[in-house]
Amino acid sequence: MNDTERTAPLWTKAFIGLTLGFFLLFLNLQMLLSSLPVYVKGELGGGDLTVSLVTATFALAAIASRFATAALMPRLGRTALLYAGLALAVLMTFLCAYANAVESLIAIRVLYGVGFGTASTIVPTLVARIIPQDRIGEGIGYFGLSTSLAMSLGPMIGMNLMNGLGFSALTLSSAAAAALSAGVLLLSGAVRGEKRNSRPAAPGVAAAKSDAAAGKRPVPAASASDSTRRGFAPLVLPALLNTLLSITYSGLLSFIALFGESVHIAQVGLFFLFNAITVILVRPIAGRIFDRRGHAAVLIPAAACVLASMLVLSGTTGMPTLVVSALLYGLGFGAIQPTLQAWMLRNTPRERHGFANSMFYNSTDLGVALGAVLLGAIAAHTGYARMYGYSAMIMAGFLALYIVMRLVGAARTPKPRSETTV
């Protein structure tokens, strides 16, 4: 790595604009997600499983849309797709206020998932291209702070808006956040003037052309399917771990307001405020630790924090233990997510960063969908407190899976290495 690459700046205008724009996009998402369960149960007469369905259909639509976005980007260009996705997200958010039945709300949320999934695939891909490679953990840590802050502040803002001004005011404010995101991204210049390009040649093809021009004997290139398998395999474990983490977060998004009602905590939304405090503190630090010491130094203690948070929350009956749970969750969640994303990006070449980001955010949405259904079913039979106890068991599974795969990877490696890729 040359000196220029080592000293490449991180805080460019494009990086700041993309990070702020992504924060506003996720704020738009999170403001509604936490309040929809109360609206569905109170205004539309739905139950816990109906709440789960509303959350899960959005997440599944976002996953499908990311696959479509990856296929369409080479043909239509990132700019056109990005702003089309943002426009759809703004419109569908606004229309949520006019859904007078569960069926119409689900249809609106599916279309919202398409718009959100499209935009949330393109922005991280643009960011990954401008972060210096030797600062990928630090850069993703700061960029990921946008999503973690939105995940922490959005639910609190959403619940307060709904309680104080009503659901219509909430949807209007949330739509405004998405519209502002589009303006920030445009002003940043990171996506302005991006042109449609034909699909780039695979690295093996480009190398073969270079060798032919130099008069070298060609070496048979790997097939596309082999290349895809090699690019996919290193991403499976971090994506699976992110899915497990996101299941626990889904339980907070979908049911924390209802849990607060059941244990008579009026300001249960403060969970997300205290969660945000530790997220802000830990996220940049976790990125630097990852760059220097690898993912094990971050993931094991952070997963233990999330596990402890869920155990504390399952026994919460008042504000003090709610605050402790929130602080612990912020420490764990704020450290795990950027580490998993940076791990996935480090395991893929730059031309495959779009694929890696797509897998990361798809695994997040898959966890949200699974959590809404699985934990919703548990809550319907056992109550919300015991449901959070089951969330702690999911994080115990996270730890067990990571440690076992870490040991398996070390056993298969002939020489000691500072970082094991599994």
C-alpha positions in Angstrom: 0.0 0.0 0.0 1.5 3.4 -1.0 1.7 6.5 1.1 -1.0 8.2 -0.9 -3.5 5.4 -0.2 -2.6 5.4 3.5 -3.1 9.2 3.9 -6.3 9.4 1.7 -8.9 11.5 3.5 -12.0 9.9 5.0 -14.1 13.0 5.7 -14.8 14.2 2.2 -17.9 16.1 1.1 -19.2 13.0 -0.6 -18.7 10.8 2.5 -20.4 13.4 4.8 -23.3 13.8 2.4 -23.8 10.1 1.9 -23.7 9.5 5.7 -26.1 12.2 6.5 -28.5 11.2 3.7 -28.4 7.6 4.9 -29.2 8.7 8.4 -32.3 10.6 7.2 -33.4 7.6 5.1 -33.2 5.3 8.1 -34.8 7.9 10.3 -37.8 7.8 7.9 -37.9 4.0 8.3 -37.5 3.8 12.1 -39.9 6.6 13.0 -42.8 4.5 11.6 -41.6 1.0 12.5 -41.9 1.4 16.2 -45.3 3.2 16.1 -47.0 1.0 13.5 -47.7 -1.9 16.1 -49.6 0.5 18.3 -51.5 1.9 15.4 -52.3 -1.6 14.0 -53.6 -2.8 17.3 -55.3 0.4 18.4 -56.8 1.8 15.2 -57.0 -1.2 12.9 -57.9 -3.9 15.5 -55.0 -6.2 14.7 -53.3 -8.7 17.1 -49.7 -9.6 17.7 -49.5 -11.8 14.6 -51.0 -9.1 12.5 -48.3 -6.7 13.8 -45.7 -9.3 12.8 -47.2 -9.6 9.3 -47.0 -5.8 8.7 -43.3 -5.8 9.7 -42.4 -9.0 7.9 -43.9 -8.1 4.5 -42.0 -4.8 4.4 -38.7 -6.5 5.2 -39.3 -9.3 2.6 -40.2 -6.6 0.0 -36.9 -4.8 0.8 -34.9 -8.0 0.4 -36.5 -8.8 -3.0 -35.9 -5.2 -4.2 -32.2 -5.3 -3.3 -31.7 -8.3 -5.6 -33.6 -6.5 -8.4 -31.5 -3.3 -7.8 -28.2 -5.2 -8.2 -29.4 -6.5 -11.5 -30.7 -3.1 -12.8 -27.9 -0.9 -11.7 -25.6 -1.7 -14.7 -28.5 -0.9 -17.1 -30.3 2.1 -15.6 -27.5 3.6 -13.5 -27.3 4.3 -9.8 -28.7 7.9 -9.9 -32.0 7.0 -11.6 -32.6 4.0 -9.4 -31.6 5.9 -6.2 -34.0 8.8 -6.7 -36.8 6.5 -8.0 -36.5 4.5 -4.8 -36.5 7.6 -2.6 -39.5 9.0 -4.4 -41.4 5.8 -3.8 -40.4 5.7 -0.1 -41.6 9.3 0.4 -45.0 8.7 -1.3 -45.7 5.4 0.5 -44.8 6.9 3.8 -47.3 9.7 3.2 -50.0 7.3 2.2 -49.7 5.3 5.4 -52.0 7.9 7.1 -54.8 6.9 4.6 -54.7 3.2 5.2 -58.0 2.3 6.9 -57.5 -1.5 6.9 -54.7 -3.9 7.5 -54.8 -5.1 3.9 -54.3 -1.6 2.5 -51.5 -0.9 5.0 -49.7 -4.1 4.1 -49.9 -3.2 0.4 -48.5 0.3 1.1 -45.7 -1.2 3.2 -44.7 -3.7 0.5 -44.3 -0.8 -2.0 -42.4 1.2 0.6 -40.1 -1.8 1.1 -39.3 -1.7 -2.7 -38.4 1.9 -2.5 -36.4 1.7 0.7 -34.6 -1.5 -0.4 -33.5 0.2 -3.7 -32.2 3.3 -2.0 -30.5 1.5 0.9 -28.6 -0.7 -1.5 -27.1 2.1 -3.6 -25.9 4.5 -0.9 -23.7 2.0 0.9 -22.2 0.8 -2.4 -21.2 4.4 -3.2 -19.7 4.9 0.3 -17.7 1.7 0.1 -16.1 3.0 -3.1 -14.8 6.2 -1.5 -13.5 4.9 1.8 -9.7 4.3 1.8 -9.1 0.5 2.0 -6.8 0.7 5.0 -9.5 2.6 6.9 -12.5 0.4 6.0 -13.4 -0.5 9.6 -13.1 3.1 10.8 -15.0 4.4 7.7 -17.8 1.9 8.0 -18.0 2.5 11.7 -18.6 6.2 11.2 -21.0 5.6 8.2 -22.8 2.9 10.1 -23.3 5.4 12.9 -26.0 6.9 10.7 -28.1 3.7 10.8 -27.4 3.0 14.5 -28.4 6.6 15.5 -31.5 6.4 13.3 -32.4 3.0 14.9 -32.0 4.5 18.3 -33.5 8.0 17.9 -36.2 7.2 15.2 -38.4 5.0 17.4 -38.3 7.5 20.3 -39.2 10.4 17.9 -41.9 8.3 16.2 -43.6 7.3 19.5 -43.5 10.8 20.9 -44.9 12.3 17.7 -47.7 9.7 17.6 -48.6 10.2 21.2 -48.5 14.0 21.0 -49.8 14.8 17.5 -51.3 11.6 16.1 -50.4 9.1 13.3 -51.0 11.6 10.4 -48.4 14.0 11.8 -46.0 11.1 12.3 -46.3 10.0 8.6 -45.9 13.5 7.3 -42.8 14.1 9.4 -41.3 10.7 8.4 -42.0 11.5 4.7 -40.3 14.8 5.1 -37.2 13.0 6.5 -37.0 10.9 3.3 -37.5 13.9 1.1 -34.7 15.7 2.9 -32.5 12.7 2.4 -32.8 13.0 -1.4 -31.9 16.7 -1.2 -28.8 16.0 0.9 -27.6 13.3 -1.4 -28.0 15.5 -4.4 -26.1 18.4 -2.8 -23.3 16.1 -1.7 -22.3 15.5 -5.3 -21.7 11.8 -4.7 -24.3 10.6 -7.1 -24.7 13.6 -9.4 -23.9 13.0 -13.0 -23.4 9.3 -12.6 -23.7 7.7 -16.0 -25.0 4.3 -17.1 -22.3 1.9 -17.7 -22.2 -1.5 -19.4 -21.5 -4.3 -17.0 -17.8 -4.2 -16.0 -15.7 -7.1 -17.0 -14.9 -9.6 -14.2 -11.4 -9.3 -12.7 -10.3 -12.5 -14.4 -11.4 -11.3 -17.8 -9.7 -7.9 -17.4 -6.5 -9.7 -16.4 -6.7 -12.0 -19.3 -7.0 -9.1 -21.7 -4.0 -7.4 -20.1 -1.9 -10.6 -20.4 -2.9 -11.0 -24.1 -1.9 -7.4 -24.8 1.5 -8.1 -23.2 2.0 -11.3 -25.2 1.6 -13.6 -22.2 0.1 -17.1 -22.5 -3.5 -17.0 -21.3 -4.5 -18.8 -18.2 -8.0 -20.3 -18.2 -10.4 -18.1 -16.2 -12.6 -19.5 -13.5 -16.3 -19.8 -14.4 -18.8 -17.2 -13.3 -20.4 -19.7 -11.0 -17.1 -20.6 -9.3 -16.4 -16.9 -8.9 -19.8 -16.3 -7.3 -19.4 -19.2 -4.9 -15.9 -18.0 -3.9 -17.4 -14.5 -3.4 -20.4 -15.7 -1.5 -18.9 -18.2 0.9 -16.8 -15.8 3.1 -19.9 -13.7 3.6 -22.2 -16.4 4.9 -21.1 -16.4 8.6 -21.2 -12.6 9.2 -24.5 -12.4 7.3 -25.9 -15.2 9.5 -24.7 -13.5 12.7 -26.2 -10.3 11.5 -29.5 -12.1 11.0 -29.5 -13.3 14.6 -28.7 -9.9 16.0 -31.4 -8.3 13.9 -34.0 -10.8 15.3 -33.4 -9.3 18.8 -33.7 -5.8 17.4 -37.0 -6.7 15.7 -38.3 -7.7 19.1 -37.5 -4.1 20.3 -39.0 -2.4 17.3 -42.2 -4.4 17.2 -43.0 -4.8 20.8 -41.2 -2.4 23.1 -44.1 0.0 23.2 -46.6 -2.8 23.9 -44.2 -4.1 26.6 -44.1 -0.7 28.2 -47.9 -0.7 28.4 -47.9 -4.2 30.0 -45.4 -3.2 32.8 -46.8 0.3 33.1 -43.7 2.2 32.0 -45.1 5.4 30.5 -41.8 6.6 28.8 -40.6 3.3 27.5 -39.4 5.1 24.4 -36.5 6.4 26.5 -35.0 3.0 25.9 -33.9 4.2 22.4 -32.5 7.5 23.8 -30.2 5.7 26.3 -29.4 3.1 23.6 -28.2 6.0 21.3 -25.8 7.3 23.9 -23.7 4.1 24.0 -24.1 3.6 20.3 -22.5 7.0 19.6 -19.6 6.2 22.0 -18.8 2.7 20.9 -19.3 2.7 17.1 -16.2 4.6 16.1 -14.1 2.8 18.7 -15.3 -0.6 17.4 -14.2 0.2 13.9 -10.7 1.1 15.0 -10.4 -2.1 17.1 -11.5 -4.1 14.1 -8.9 -2.5 11.9 -6.1 -3.3 14.4 -7.2 -6.5 16.1 -9.8 -8.2 14.0 -13.5 -9.1 14.5 -13.1 -11.5 17.5 -11.9 -8.6 19.7 -15.2 -6.8 19.1 -17.8 -9.5 18.5 -17.4 -11.6 21.6 -17.7 -8.9 24.3 -20.3 -7.0 22.3 -22.5 -10.1 21.9 -22.2 -10.7 25.7 -23.5 -7.1 26.2 -26.6 -7.7 24.0 -27.3 -11.0 25.8 -27.1 -9.3 29.2 -29.4 -6.5 27.9 -32.1 -8.9 26.9 -31.9 -10.7 30.3 -32.2 -7.4 32.1 -35.1 -6.3 29.9 -37.0 -9.5 30.5 -37.1 -8.7 34.2 -37.7 -5.0 33.9 -40.6 -3.5 35.8 -39.3 0.1 36.1 -37.2 2.8 34.6 -33.8 2.0 36.2 -33.5 -1.5 34.8 -34.9 -0.2 31.4 -32.0 2.3 31.3 -29.4 -0.4 32.1 -30.8 -2.7 29.4 -30.7 0.2 26.9 -27.1 1.1 27.7 -26.0 -2.5 27.4 -27.9 -3.0 24.1 -26.3 0.1 22.6 -22.8 -1.1 23.6 -23.4 -4.4 21.9 -25.5 -3.5 18.9 -23.4 -0.4 18.2 -20.2 -2.5 18.1 -21.5 -5.6 16.3 -23.2 -4.1 13.2 -20.2 -2.1 11.8 -17.8 -4.9 12.6 -19.9 -7.4 10.6 -20.3 -5.0 7.7 -16.6 -4.2 7.6 -15.7 -7.9 7.9 -17.9 -8.6 4.8 -16.4 -5.7 2.9 -12.8 -6.8 3.8 -13.6 -10.3 2.5 -14.6 -9.1 -0.9 -12.8 -7.1 -3.7 -14.0 -3.5 -4.3 -15.9 -4.5 -7.5 -18.0 -6.8 -5.3 -18.7 -4.4 -2.5 -22.2 -3.8 -3.8 -22.9 -7.5 -3.5 -21.5 -7.6 0.1 -23.5 -4.6 1.2 -26.6 -6.1 -0.3 -26.0 -9.3 1.7 -25.5 -7.3 4.8 -28.7 -5.2 4.6 -30.7 -8.2 3.4 -29.5 -10.2 6.4 -30.7 -7.3 8.6 -34.1 -7.2 7.0 -34.4 -11.0 7.1 -33.7 -10.9 10.8 -36.3 -8.2 11.3 -38.9 -10.3 9.3 -38.0 -13.5 11.2 -38.0 -11.7 14.5 -41.4 -10.1 13.9 -43.0 -13.5 13.2 -41.1 -15.7 15.6 -41.1 -13.3 18.6 -44.6 -12.2 17.8 -45.8 -15.8 18.1 -43.8 -16.3 21.4 -45.3 -13.0 22.8 -48.8 -14.2 22.0 -48.3 -17.3 24.1 -45.9 -16.2 26.9 -46.1 -12.4 27.1 -43.5 -9.8 26.2 -41.2 -10.3 29.2 -40.5 -13.9 28.5 -40.2 -13.1 24.8 -37.2 -11.0 25.6 -35.8 -13.9 27.6 -35.9 -15.9 24.4 -34.1 -13.1 22.6 -31.3 -13.6 25.1 -31.1 -17.3 24.0 -30.8 -16.1 20.4 -27.7 -14.1 21.4 -26.3 -17.1 23.2 -26.7 -18.9 19.9 -24.9 -16.0 18.2 -21.9 -16.5 20.6 -21.8 -20.2 20.3 -21.9 -20.2 16.5 -19.2 -17.6 16.2 -16.9 -19.3 18.7 -17.4 -22.7 17.1 -16.8 -21.4 13.6 -13.8 -19.5 14.8 -12.3 -22.7 16.3 -13.1 -24.6 13.1 -11.4 -22.0 10.9 -8.3 -22.0 13.2 -8.1 -25.7 13.0 -8.2 -25.7 9.2 -5.5 -23.0 8.9 -2.0 -24.5 8.7 -0.2 -21.4 10.0 -1.2 -19.0 12.8 -2.8 -15.8 11.5 -3.9 -12.6 13.2 -7.3 -12.8 11.5 -9.1 -15.9 10.5 -11.7 -15.8 7.8 -14.4 -18.3 8.1 
